[in-house]
């Protein structure tokens, strides 16, 4: 049997994986409420939009629109961006600006 220290067993999550875990935790918090997934998504979106507006400069909304356009027009590319941010594509070089 291996005698690894507790610190050796720690799994590091990417920032996106942490957000997804928070989403899951908040969804569970709502229990059997109607539209709980949408409620949680809306709250996370509100926080995200506020941060974009504070830290994204005068054209913050353009970056938001880029993400929306990618999801709307090229869902496969959007999924690739998500996989990359989860660390699932670590062995590949990223050519996009979405990190």
C-alpha distances in whole Angstrom, upper triangle without the diagonal:
4,7,9,13,14,17,15,14,18,20,23,26,29,32,33,30,31,34,33,31,34,36,34,33,37,38,36,38,41,40,43,45,47,46,43,42,45,46,42,43,46,45,43,46,48,46,45,49,49,47,49,52,51,49,50,54,57,56,53,54,54,50,50,52,50,47,49,51,48,47,50,51,48,45,43,43,42,39,38,39,37,34,34,34,31,30,30,32,31,31,35,37,39,43,44,44,42,39
4,6,9,11,14,11,11,15,17,20,23,26,30,31,28,28,32,31,29,32,34,32,32,36,36,35,37,40,39,42,44,46,45,42,40,44,44,41,41,45,43,41,43,46,43,42,46,47,44,46,49,48,46,47,51,54,53,50,51,51,47,47,50,48,45,47,49,46,45,48,49,46,43,41,41,40,37,36,37,34,32,32,31,28,27,27,30,28,28,32,35,36,40,41,41,39,36
4,7,9,12,10,11,14,17,20,23,26,29,31,28,28,32,31,29,31,34,32,32,35,37,35,37,40,39,42,45,47,46,42,41,44,44,41,41,45,43,40,43,45,43,42,46,46,44,45,49,47,45,47,50,54,53,50,51,51,48,47,50,48,45,48,50,47,46,49,50,47,45,43,43,41,39,38,38,35,33,33,32,29,28,29,31,29,30,34,36,37,41,42,42,40,36
4,6,8,6,7,11,13,16,20,23,26,28,25,25,28,28,26,28,31,30,29,33,34,33,34,38,37,40,42,44,43,40,38,41,41,38,38,41,40,37,40,42,39,39,42,43,40,42,45,44,42,43,46,50,49,46,47,48,44,44,47,45,42,44,46,44,43,46,47,44,42,40,39,38,36,35,34,32,30,30,29,26,24,26,28,26,27,31,32,34,38,38,38,36,33
4,5,5,7,9,13,15,19,22,24,27,24,23,27,27,25,27,30,29,28,31,33,32,33,36,36,39,41,44,42,39,38,40,40,36,37,40,38,36,39,40,37,37,41,41,38,40,43,42,40,41,45,48,48,44,46,47,43,43,46,44,41,44,46,43,42,46,47,44,42,40,40,38,36,35,34,32,30,30,28,26,25,26,29,26,28,31,33,34,38,38,38,36,32
4,5,5,7,11,13,16,20,22,24,21,20,24,24,22,23,27,25,24,28,29,28,29,33,33,36,38,40,39,35,34,37,36,33,34,37,35,32,35,37,34,34,38,38,35,37,40,39,37,39,42,46,45,42,43,44,41,40,43,42,39,41,44,41,40,43,45,42,40,38,38,36,34,33,32,30,28,28,26,24,23,25,27,25,27,31,32,33,37,37,36,34,30
4,5,5,9,11,14,17,19,22,20,19,22,23,21,22,26,25,24,27,29,28,29,33,33,36,38,40,39,35,34,36,36,32,33,35,33,31,34,35,32,32,35,35,33,35,38,36,34,36,39,43,42,39,41,42,38,38,41,39,37,39,41,39,38,42,43,40,38,37,36,34,32,31,30,28,26,26,24,22,21,23,25,23,25,28,29,30,34,34,33,31,27
4,6,8,11,14,17,20,22,20,19,23,23,21,24,27,26,25,29,30,29,31,34,34,37,39,41,39,36,34,37,37,33,34,37,35,32,35,37,34,33,37,37,34,36,39,38,36,37,40,44,43,40,42,42,38,38,41,39,36,39,41,38,37,41,42,39,37,35,35,33,31,30,29,27,25,25,23,21,19,21,23,21,23,26,28,29,32,33,33,31,27
4,6,10,13,16,19,20,18,17,21,21,19,21,24,23,22,26,27,26,28,31,31,34,36,38,36,33,31,34,34,31,31,34,33,30,33,35,32,32,35,36,33,35,38,37,35,37,40,43,42,39,40,41,37,37,40,38,35,37,40,37,36,39,41,38,35,33,33,32,29,28,28,25,23,23,22,19,18,20,22,21,23,26,28,28,32,32,32,30,26
4,6,10,13,15,17,15,14,18,18,16,18,21,20,20,23,25,24,25,29,29,32,33,35,34,30,29,31,31,27,28,31,29,26,29,31,28,28,32,32,29,31,34,33,32,33,36,40,39,36,37,38,34,33,36,35,32,34,37,34,33,37,38,35,33,32,31,29,27,26,25,23,21,21,19,17,16,18,21,19,22,25,26,26,30,30,29,27,23
4,6,10,13,14,11,11,15,15,13,16,19,18,18,21,23,22,24,27,27,30,32,33,31,28,26,29,29,25,25,28,27,24,27,29,26,26,29,30,27,29,32,32,30,31,34,38,36,33,34,35,31,30,33,32,29,31,33,31,29,33,34,32,29,28,27,25,23,23,22,19,18,18,16,13,13,15,17,16,19,21,23,23,27,27,26,24,20
4,7,9,11,9,9,13,14,13,15,17,17,18,21,22,22,24,27,28,31,31,33,31,28,25,27,28,24,24,27,25,22,24,26,24,23,26,27,24,26,29,28,26,27,31,34,33,30,31,31,28,27,30,29,26,28,31,28,27,31,32,30,27,26,25,23,21,21,19,17,16,15,13,11,11,13,16,14,17,20,21,21,24,24,23,21,17
4,6,8,6,6,10,10,10,12,14,14,15,18,19,20,21,24,25,28,28,30,27,24,22,24,24,21,20,23,22,19,21,23,21,19,23,24,22,23,26,26,24,25,28,31,30,27,28,28,25,24,27,26,22,25,27,25,24,27,29,26,24,23,22,20,18,18,16,14,13,13,10,8,9,11,14,13,17,18,19,19,22,21,21,18,15
4,5,5,6,9,10,11,12,14,15,17,18,20,21,23,25,26,29,29,30,27,24,22,23,24,20,19,22,21,17,19,21,19,17,21,22,19,20,23,23,21,21,25,28,27,24,25,25,21,21,24,22,19,22,24,22,21,25,26,24,21,21,19,17,16,15,13,11,11,10,7,6,7,10,12,11,15,16,17,16,19,18,17,14,11
4,5,5,6,9,10,11,12,14,15,16,18,20,21,23,25,28,27,28,25,23,20,21,21,18,16,19,18,14,16,18,15,14,17,18,15,16,20,19,18,18,22,25,24,20,22,22,19,18,21,20,17,20,23,21,20,23,25,23,21,21,19,17,16,16,13,11,12,11,8,8,10,13,15,14,18,18,18,17,19,18,16,13,10
4,5,5,6,9,10,10,12,14,15,16,18,20,21,23,25,25,25,23,20,17,18,19,15,14,17,16,12,14,17,15,13,16,18,16,16,20,20,18,19,22,25,23,20,21,21,17,16,19,18,15,17,20,18,16,20,22,20,18,18,16,14,13,13,11,8,9,10,6,6,9,11,13,14,18,18,18,16,18,17,16,12,10
4,5,5,6,9,10,10,12,14,15,17,18,20,22,24,24,25,22,20,17,19,19,16,15,18,17,14,16,19,17,16,19,21,19,20,23,23,22,22,26,29,27,24,24,25,21,20,23,22,18,20,23,20,19,22,24,22,19,19,18,16,14,14,13,10,10,11,8,6,9,11,14,14,18,19,20,18,21,19,19,15,13
4,5,5,6,9,10,10,12,14,15,16,19,20,23,23,24,22,19,17,18,18,15,14,17,16,13,15,18,15,14,18,19,17,19,22,22,21,22,25,28,27,23,24,25,22,20,24,23,20,21,24,23,21,24,27,25,22,22,21,18,17,18,16,13,14,14,11,9,12,14,17,17,21,22,22,21,24,22,21,17,15
4,5,5,6,9,10,10,12,14,15,17,19,21,21,22,19,16,14,15,15,11,11,14,12,9,12,14,12,11,15,16,15,16,19,19,19,19,23,26,24,21,21,22,19,17,20,20,17,18,21,20,18,21,24,23,20,21,20,17,16,17,15,12,14,14,11,10,14,16,18,19,22,23,23,21,23,21,20,16,14
4,5,5,6,9,10,10,12,14,16,17,19,19,20,17,15,12,14,14,11,10,14,13,10,13,16,14,14,17,19,18,19,22,23,22,22,26,28,27,23,23,24,21,19,21,21,17,18,21,20,17,20,23,21,18,19,19,15,14,16,14,11,12,14,11,10,13,14,17,18,22,22,23,21,24,22,21,17,15
4,5,5,6,9,10,11,12,15,16,19,19,20,18,15,13,16,16,12,13,16,15,12,15,18,16,16,20,21,20,21,24,25,24,25,29,31,30,26,26,27,24,22,25,25,21,22,25,23,21,24,27,25,22,22,22,19,17,19,18,14,15,17,14,12,15,16,19,20,24,25,26,24,27,25,24,20,18
4,5,5,6,8,10,10,13,15,18,17,19,17,13,12,14,13,10,11,13,12,10,13,15,13,14,17,18,17,19,22,22,22,23,27,29,28,24,24,26,23,21,24,24,21,22,25,24,22,24,27,26,23,24,24,20,19,21,19,16,17,19,16,14,18,19,22,23,26,27,28,26,28,26,25,21,19
4,5,5,6,9,10,11,13,15,15,16,13,10,8,10,10,7,7,11,10,8,11,13,13,13,16,18,17,19,22,22,23,23,27,29,27,24,23,25,22,20,22,23,19,19,23,22,19,22,25,24,20,22,22,18,17,20,18,15,17,19,16,15,18,19,22,23,27,27,28,26,28,25,24,20,19
4,5,5,6,9,10,11,14,14,15,14,10,9,12,12,9,10,14,13,12,15,17,16,17,20,21,21,23,25,26,26,27,30,32,31,27,27,28,26,23,25,26,22,22,25,24,21,24,26,25,22,23,23,20,18,21,20,16,17,20,17,15,19,19,23,24,27,28,29,27,30,27,27,23,22
4,5,5,6,9,10,13,14,16,15,11,11,14,13,10,12,15,13,12,16,17,16,18,21,22,21,24,26,26,26,28,31,33,32,29,28,30,27,25,27,28,24,25,28,27,24,27,30,29,25,26,27,23,22,24,23,19,20,23,20,18,21,22,25,26,30,31,32,30,32,30,29,25,24
4,5,5,7,9,12,12,14,12,9,9,11,9,6,9,12,10,10,13,15,14,16,19,19,20,22,24,24,25,26,30,31,31,27,26,28,26,23,26,27,23,23,27,26,23,26,29,28,25,27,27,23,22,25,23,20,22,24,21,19,23,24,27,28,32,32,33,31,33,30,29,25,24
4,5,5,7,9,9,11,10,6,6,9,8,6,9,12,11,11,14,16,16,17,20,21,22,24,26,27,27,28,31,33,32,28,27,29,27,24,26,27,23,23,26,26,22,24,28,27,24,25,26,23,21,24,23,20,22,24,22,20,24,24,27,29,32,32,33,31,33,31,30,26,25
4,5,5,8,10,12,12,8,9,13,12,10,13,15,14,15,18,19,19,21,23,24,25,27,29,30,30,31,35,36,35,32,31,33,30,27,30,30,27,26,30,29,26,28,31,30,27,28,29,26,24,27,26,22,24,26,24,22,25,25,29,30,33,34,35,34,36,33,33,29,28
4,5,9,9,12,13,9,11,13,11,10,13,15,13,14,18,18,18,20,23,23,24,26,28,28,29,31,34,36,35,31,31,33,31,28,30,31,28,27,31,31,27,29,33,32,29,30,31,28,26,29,28,24,26,28,25,24,27,28,31,32,36,36,37,35,38,35,34,30,29
4,6,6,9,9,6,9,11,9,9,12,13,13,14,17,18,18,20,22,23,24,26,28,29,30,31,34,36,35,31,30,32,31,27,29,31,27,26,30,30,27,28,32,31,28,30,31,28,26,29,28,25,27,29,27,25,29,29,33,34,37,38,39,36,38,36,35,31,30
4,6,9,10,8,10,13,12,12,15,17,16,18,20,21,22,24,26,27,28,30,32,32,34,34,38,39,38,34,33,35,33,30,32,33,30,29,32,32,28,30,33,33,29,31,32,29,28,31,30,27,28,31,28,27,30,30,34,35,38,39,40,38,40,38,37,33,32
4,7,9,8,11,13,12,13,16,17,18,19,21,22,24,25,27,28,30,31,33,34,36,36,39,40,39,36,34,36,34,31,32,34,31,29,32,32,28,29,33,33,29,31,33,30,28,32,31,28,29,32,30,28,32,32,35,37,40,40,42,40,41,39,38,35,34
4,6,6,9,11,9,11,14,15,15,17,19,20,21,23,25,26,28,29,30,32,33,34,37,38,36,33,31,34,32,29,30,32,29,27,30,31,27,28,31,32,28,31,32,29,28,31,31,27,29,32,30,29,32,32,35,37,41,41,42,39,41,38,37,33,33
4,5,9,9,9,11,13,14,15,17,18,19,21,23,24,25,27,29,30,32,33,33,36,37,35,32,30,32,31,27,28,30,27,25,28,29,25,25,29,30,26,29,31,27,27,30,30,27,29,32,30,29,32,32,35,37,40,40,41,38,40,37,36,33,33
4,6,5,6,9,10,11,12,14,15,16,19,20,21,23,25,25,27,29,30,30,33,33,32,29,27,29,27,24,25,26,23,21,24,25,21,22,25,26,23,26,27,24,23,27,26,23,26,28,27,26,30,29,32,34,37,37,38,35,36,33,33,29,29
4,5,5,6,9,10,11,12,14,15,17,18,20,21,23,24,26,27,29,29,32,33,32,28,26,29,27,23,25,26,23,22,25,25,22,23,26,26,23,26,27,23,23,26,25,22,24,27,25,24,27,28,30,32,36,35,36,34,35,32,32,28,28
4,5,5,6,9,10,11,12,14,16,16,18,20,21,22,24,26,27,27,30,31,29,26,24,26,24,21,22,23,20,19,22,22,18,19,23,23,20,22,23,20,19,22,21,18,21,23,21,20,24,24,27,29,32,32,33,30,32,29,28,24,24
4,5,5,6,9,10,10,12,14,15,16,18,20,20,22,24,25,25,28,29,27,24,22,24,22,19,20,21,18,17,20,20,17,18,21,22,19,22,23,19,19,23,22,19,22,24,22,22,26,26,28,30,33,33,33,30,31,28,27,24,24
4,5,5,6,9,10,11,13,14,15,17,19,20,21,23,24,25,28,28,27,24,22,25,23,20,21,23,20,19,22,23,20,21,24,25,22,25,26,22,22,25,24,21,24,26,23,23,27,28,30,32,35,35,35,32,33,30,29,25,25
4,5,5,6,9,10,11,12,14,16,17,18,20,21,23,23,26,27,26,23,21,24,22,19,21,22,19,18,22,22,19,21,24,24,21,24,24,20,20,23,21,18,21,23,20,20,24,25,27,29,32,32,32,29,31,28,27,23,23
4,5,5,6,9,10,10,12,14,15,16,18,20,21,21,24,25,23,20,18,20,19,15,17,19,15,14,18,18,15,17,20,21,18,20,21,17,17,20,18,16,19,21,18,18,22,23,25,27,30,29,30,27,28,25,23,20,20
4,5,5,6,9,10,10,12,14,15,16,18,20,20,23,23,22,19,17,19,18,15,16,19,16,14,18,19,16,18,21,22,20,23,23,19,20,23,21,18,22,23,21,21,25,26,28,30,33,32,32,29,30,26,25,21,22
4,5,5,6,9,10,11,13,14,16,17,18,19,22,23,22,19,18,21,19,16,18,20,18,17,21,21,19,21,24,25,22,25,25,21,21,24,22,19,23,24,21,21,25,26,28,30,33,33,32,29,30,27,25,22,22
4,5,5,6,9,10,11,12,14,15,16,17,20,22,21,17,16,19,17,14,17,18,15,15,19,19,17,19,22,22,20,22,22,18,19,21,18,16,19,20,17,18,21,23,25,26,30,29,29,26,27,24,22,18,18
4,5,5,6,8,10,10,12,14,15,15,18,19,18,14,13,16,14,11,13,15,12,12,16,17,15,16,20,20,19,21,20,17,18,20,18,16,19,20,18,19,22,24,25,26,30,29,28,25,26,22,20,17,17
4,5,5,6,9,10,11,12,14,15,17,18,17,14,13,16,15,12,15,17,15,15,18,20,18,19,23,24,22,25,24,20,22,24,21,20,23,24,21,22,25,27,28,29,33,32,31,28,28,25,23,20,20
4,6,5,6,9,10,11,12,13,16,18,18,14,14,17,15,13,16,18,16,16,20,21,19,21,24,25,23,25,24,21,22,24,21,19,22,22,19,20,23,26,27,28,31,31,30,27,27,24,22,19,18
4,5,5,6,9,10,10,11,14,16,15,11,11,14,12,10,13,15,12,13,17,17,16,19,21,22,20,22,21,17,19,20,17,16,19,19,16,18,21,23,24,25,28,27,26,23,24,20,18,15,15
4,5,5,6,9,10,10,12,13,12,9,9,12,11,8,11,13,12,12,16,17,17,18,21,22,21,23,22,18,20,22,19,18,22,22,19,21,24,26,27,27,31,29,28,25,25,21,18,16,17
4,5,5,6,9,10,12,13,13,10,11,14,13,11,14,17,16,16,19,21,20,22,25,25,25,27,25,22,24,25,22,21,25,24,21,23,26,28,29,29,33,32,30,27,27,24,21,19,19
4,5,5,6,8,10,13,13,9,11,14,12,11,15,16,15,16,20,20,20,22,25,25,24,26,24,21,23,24,20,19,23,22,19,21,23,26,26,27,30,29,27,24,25,21,18,16,16
4,6,5,5,8,10,9,6,7,10,9,8,11,13,12,14,17,17,18,20,22,22,22,24,22,19,21,22,18,18,22,21,18,21,23,25,26,26,29,28,26,22,22,19,16,14,14
4,6,6,7,8,9,6,7,11,10,10,13,15,15,16,18,20,20,22,24,25,25,27,25,22,24,25,22,22,25,25,22,24,27,29,29,30,33,31,29,26,25,22,19,17,18
4,6,7,9,11,8,11,14,13,13,16,18,18,19,22,23,23,25,27,28,28,30,27,24,26,27,23,23,27,25,22,25,27,30,30,30,33,32,30,26,26,23,20,18,18
4,6,9,10,8,11,13,12,12,16,17,17,19,21,22,22,25,26,26,26,28,25,23,25,25,21,22,25,23,20,23,24,27,27,27,30,29,26,23,23,20,17,16,16
4,7,7,4,8,9,8,10,13,13,14,16,18,19,20,22,23,24,24,26,23,20,23,23,19,20,23,22,19,22,24,27,26,26,29,27,25,22,21,18,14,14,14
4,6,5,9,10,10,12,14,15,16,18,20,21,23,24,25,26,27,28,25,23,26,26,23,24,27,25,23,26,28,30,29,29,32,30,27,24,23,20,16,17,18
4,6,8,9,11,12,14,15,17,18,19,21,23,24,25,26,27,29,26,24,28,28,24,26,29,27,25,29,30,32,32,32,35,32,30,26,25,22,18,19,20
4,5,6,7,9,10,11,14,15,16,18,20,20,21,23,24,26,23,21,25,25,21,23,26,25,23,26,28,30,29,30,32,30,27,24,22,19,16,16,18
4,5,6,7,9,10,12,13,15,16,18,19,20,21,22,24,21,19,22,23,19,20,24,22,20,23,25,27,27,27,30,28,26,22,21,18,14,14,16
4,5,5,6,9,10,10,12,14,15,16,18,19,20,22,20,18,21,22,19,20,23,23,21,24,26,28,27,28,31,29,27,23,22,18,16,15,17
4,5,5,6,9,10,10,12,14,15,16,17,18,21,18,16,20,20,17,19,23,22,20,24,25,27,26,27,29,27,25,21,19,16,13,13,16
4,5,5,6,9,10,11,13,14,15,16,17,18,16,14,17,17,14,16,19,18,17,20,22,23,22,23,26,24,21,18,17,13,10,10,12
4,5,5,6,9,10,11,12,14,15,15,18,16,13,16,17,14,15,19,18,17,20,22,23,23,24,27,25,23,20,19,15,13,11,14
4,5,5,6,8,10,10,12,13,14,17,15,13,16,18,15,16,20,20,19,22,24,25,24,26,28,26,24,21,19,16,14,13,16
4,5,5,6,9,10,10,11,12,15,12,11,14,15,12,14,18,17,16,20,21,22,21,23,25,22,21,17,16,12,11,10,13
4,5,5,6,9,10,10,10,13,10,8,11,12,10,11,15,15,14,16,19,19,19,21,23,21,20,16,15,12,11,9,12
4,5,5,6,8,10,10,13,12,9,12,14,13,13,17,17,17,19,22,22,22,24,27,24,23,20,19,15,15,13,15
4,5,5,6,8,9,12,11,9,13,14,13,15,18,18,18,21,23,23,22,25,27,24,23,19,18,15,15,13,17
4,5,5,5,7,9,7,6,10,11,10,12,14,15,15,18,20,19,19,21,23,20,19,16,15,12,13,11,14
4,6,6,5,8,8,5,8,11,10,11,14,15,15,17,19,19,19,22,24,21,21,18,17,15,15,13,15
4,6,6,10,10,9,11,14,14,14,17,19,19,21,23,22,22,25,27,25,24,21,20,17,18,16,19
4,6,9,9,9,12,14,14,15,18,19,20,22,24,23,22,25,26,23,23,20,19,16,17,16,19
4,5,5,7,9,10,11,13,15,16,17,19,20,19,18,21,23,20,20,17,16,14,16,14,17
4,5,5,6,9,10,11,12,14,15,16,19,17,17,20,22,20,20,17,17,15,17,14,17
4,5,5,6,9,10,10,12,14,15,17,15,14,18,19,17,17,15,15,14,16,14,16
4,5,5,6,9,10,10,12,14,15,14,13,16,17,15,15,12,12,10,13,11,13
4,5,5,6,9,10,11,12,14,14,13,16,18,16,16,13,13,11,12,10,12
4,5,5,6,9,10,10,12,11,11,15,17,15,16,14,15,13,15,12,13
4,5,5,6,9,10,11,9,8,12,13,11,12,10,11,10,13,10,11
4,6,5,6,9,10,10,9,12,14,12,12,9,10,8,10,7,8
4,5,5,6,9,9,10,12,15,14,14,12,14,12,13,9,9
4,5,5,6,5,6,9,12,11,13,11,14,13,14,11,11
4,5,5,5,5,7,10,9,9,8,11,10,11,9,8
4,5,7,8,9,12,12,12,10,13,11,11,8,6
4,5,8,9,12,13,14,13,16,15,15,12,10
4,5,5,9,10,11,11,15,15,15,13,10
4,6,8,9,12,12,15,15,17,15,13
4,6,6,8,9,12,13,15,13,12
4,5,7,9,12,14,15,14,12
4,7,9,13,15,17,16,15
4,6,9,12,14,14,13
4,6,9,12,12,12
4,6,8,9,9
4,7,9,10
4,6,8
4,6
4
